[in-house]
Each structure stands twice: as C-alpha cells, then as structure tokens.
C-alpha cells in the first residue's frame, strides 16, 4: 500500500502550531507494510521519523526502521510524556554519534534543559593473551573519552548547553545506554 497523508491528530496539530517552521506529516500504513514506509522515507527527504510503540504490531516496525531508515528514528511509547526533562545520547565517537548529538541537543535546547547526558560504553576486547588491570584500563578509557569529548565540543555548537559524560563498562552498549537513562530518569534517549 502506498503511504497516504491523513488529518493530523490533536497532539500533532499542537506541535505544528508551536513549531511552524517544521514540516510535520503523519503517514499510516498497514502494520505489515514496512517496505512502503521505508520507500517513502527514502524519496521524501525526511529529517526524523517518530514511531509509536506499545501497540500490538508496532515494535517490529520500529525495529525495522531503526535498522534501515535513511534518517534518525525516534521511538516513543504511546504513554510517553511530552515534557522532556532529561536527554541521554549514546556516543561511540563515530560520524553517526555527531548526528545523534545534534538531534539530542536540539531537543535539549527546545525544552530549555540544563544539560545533556552523553553515554559511552566500552569493554576490554576479547582474545588478548594478557589483561591490563581494570583501574589502568579504565583510566586510559576515561582519558581517551575525555579527549574525544573535547574534540566533539569543538565540532558542535553547544549554545551554552553543558554535557555530562557517562563512561560505562559493558559488553552491550545498548544496555549501558538504557541503564544510564534509567538511573537518571531520562525522558528521551537518542542513538544514531
């Protein structure tokens, strides 16, 4: 089925009124038709897609889009609050991290937040015949992360928005990001 525009629901209308410079479109497709939505995203030049989850059938679409979309994907539970007080962004210092930081910083500035929380996850690589003591390795990781954070700061217009860096040891970066988001009660988590 081809993506068809429809009347915006109340919340979307409110956003459109509050953010007149942002073009907002809602597309609704058959729940099993992920490829049509992906095709629309690829030809439409979208900057961000917001996918609600929590309803039956929506999680596979969110998972598919997070993996395949040509633009960032914001996954929101149906019960998500519109009040954003804390934003966490996953950082691996790749070019994709820069995109995530820009999106997260935009949300932070729009919501007049006092700081942005960045999370970097690391784990000692497997397969080494020797192992550095944890405290030595951790000190090196922190120093490297701090240096790369300073480099990030020079590439991004922070507009006075302070960044708080969280460096977590975890074999799964997604868990480190989610654990940090949970610990600080983040309302929004951004990864790219």
C-alpha positions in Angstrom: 0.0 0.0 0.0 1.3 3.5 -0.8 1.7 5.9 2.1 -1.3 8.2 2.3 -1.3 11.5 4.3 -4.3 12.0 6.7 -5.6 14.5 9.1 -3.2 15.2 11.9 -4.4 14.1 15.4 -4.7 16.8 18.2 -1.1 16.4 19.5 0.4 16.6 16.1 -1.7 19.7 15.3 -0.5 21.3 18.5 3.1 20.6 17.6 2.6 22.0 14.1 1.2 25.2 15.6 4.0 25.5 18.2 6.7 24.7 15.6 5.5 26.5 12.4 8.9 26.2 10.7 8.9 22.4 10.9 7.1 20.4 8.3 5.2 17.6 10.0 3.5 14.7 8.2 1.8 11.7 9.6 1.8 8.6 7.4 -0.2 5.5 8.2 0.4 2.1 6.6 -0.8 -1.4 7.0 1.1 -2.7 10.0 2.9 -5.4 7.9 4.0 -2.9 5.2 7.4 -1.8 6.4 8.9 -1.6 2.9 6.4 1.1 1.7 7.2 3.3 4.6 10.9 2.8 4.0 10.5 3.7 0.3 8.6 6.9 1.3 11.3 7.9 3.8 14.0 7.4 1.1 12.2 9.5 -1.5 10.7 12.1 0.9 13.9 13.7 2.3 12.8 13.4 5.9 15.0 14.5 8.8 13.3 12.5 11.5 10.7 9.7 11.8 8.7 9.2 15.0 7.4 5.8 15.6 4.9 5.0 18.4 5.4 1.7 20.2 3.4 -0.2 22.8 0.5 -1.0 20.4 0.3 -4.5 19.0 2.3 -4.8 15.8 4.3 -1.5 16.2 7.5 -2.9 17.7 8.5 -4.9 14.5 8.1 -1.7 12.5 10.2 0.3 15.0 12.9 -2.3 15.0 12.9 -2.4 11.1 13.1 1.4 10.8 15.9 1.7 13.4 17.9 -0.6 11.3 17.0 0.6 7.8 15.8 4.2 7.8 17.9 6.8 5.9 17.2 9.3 8.7 17.2 9.2 12.6 14.3 7.3 14.2 12.6 8.4 17.4 10.8 5.6 19.1 8.2 6.7 21.6 6.0 4.6 23.9 2.3 5.5 23.4 2.3 6.7 27.0 5.4 8.9 26.6 5.2 12.3 28.2 5.5 15.4 26.1 7.5 17.0 28.9 11.2 16.3 28.3 13.4 17.0 31.3 16.4 14.7 30.7 18.0 13.6 27.4 20.6 10.8 27.1 22.6 10.3 23.9 24.7 7.2 23.1 28.1 8.2 21.8 30.7 6.0 20.1 32.6 8.9 18.5 31.6 7.9 15.0 30.0 10.2 12.5 26.7 8.8 13.5 27.3 10.0 17.0 27.5 13.5 15.7 24.1 13.2 14.2 22.7 11.8 17.5 24.3 14.7 19.4 22.8 17.3 17.1 19.3 15.8 17.5 19.6 15.4 21.2 21.0 18.9 21.6 18.1 20.3 19.6 15.6 18.6 21.9 17.5 19.8 24.9 17.6 23.4 23.7 13.9 23.3 22.6 13.0 22.1 26.1 15.3 24.6 27.9 17.3 21.8 29.6 20.2 22.5 31.8 22.5 19.7 30.5 22.8 16.9 28.0 23.9 13.4 29.2 26.2 11.5 26.9 27.0 7.8 27.4 30.0 6.0 26.0 30.3 2.2 26.6 33.4 0.2 26.4 34.6 -3.4 27.2 38.0 -4.9 27.1 38.4 -6.7 23.8 38.4 -10.5 23.9 41.3 -12.5 22.6 44.2 -10.7 24.2 46.8 -13.0 25.8 47.3 -10.5 28.7 44.9 -8.3 30.6 45.6 -4.8 31.9 44.5 -4.2 35.5 41.0 -2.8 35.4 42.0 0.5 37.1 44.7 1.1 34.5 42.4 0.3 31.5 39.6 2.4 33.0 41.9 5.4 33.5 43.0 5.1 29.9 39.4 4.8 28.6 38.3 7.8 30.6 41.3 9.9 29.3 40.6 8.9 25.7 36.8 9.5 26.1 37.5 13.0 27.7 39.9 13.9 24.8 37.3 12.8 22.2 34.6 14.7 24.1 36.7 17.9 23.8 37.0 17.2 20.1 33.2 16.7 19.8 32.7 20.0 21.7 34.7 21.9 19.1 32.6 20.4 16.3 29.2 21.2 17.8 27.6 24.5 18.6 26.6 23.9 22.2 25.0 27.3 22.8 26.0 27.1 26.5 24.5 23.6 26.9 26.8 21.7 29.3 27.4 18.0 28.6 27.7 15.4 31.3 29.8 12.4 30.2 29.0 8.9 31.4 31.6 6.2 30.6 30.2 2.7 31.3 31.9 -0.7 31.0 29.5 -3.1 29.3 29.8 -5.8 26.7 26.5 -4.4 25.2 26.5 -0.7 24.6 22.7 -0.6 24.3 22.4 -1.9 27.9 24.9 0.8 29.2 22.8 3.5 27.5 19.5 2.1 28.8 20.9 1.6 32.3 22.1 5.2 32.4 18.8 6.5 31.0 17.0 4.6 33.7 19.4 5.8 36.5 18.9 9.5 35.6 15.2 9.1 34.7 15.7 10.3 31.1 12.6 11.2 29.2 14.4 10.8 25.8 17.2 8.5 24.6 18.9 9.3 21.3 21.1 6.9 19.3 22.1 7.0 15.7 
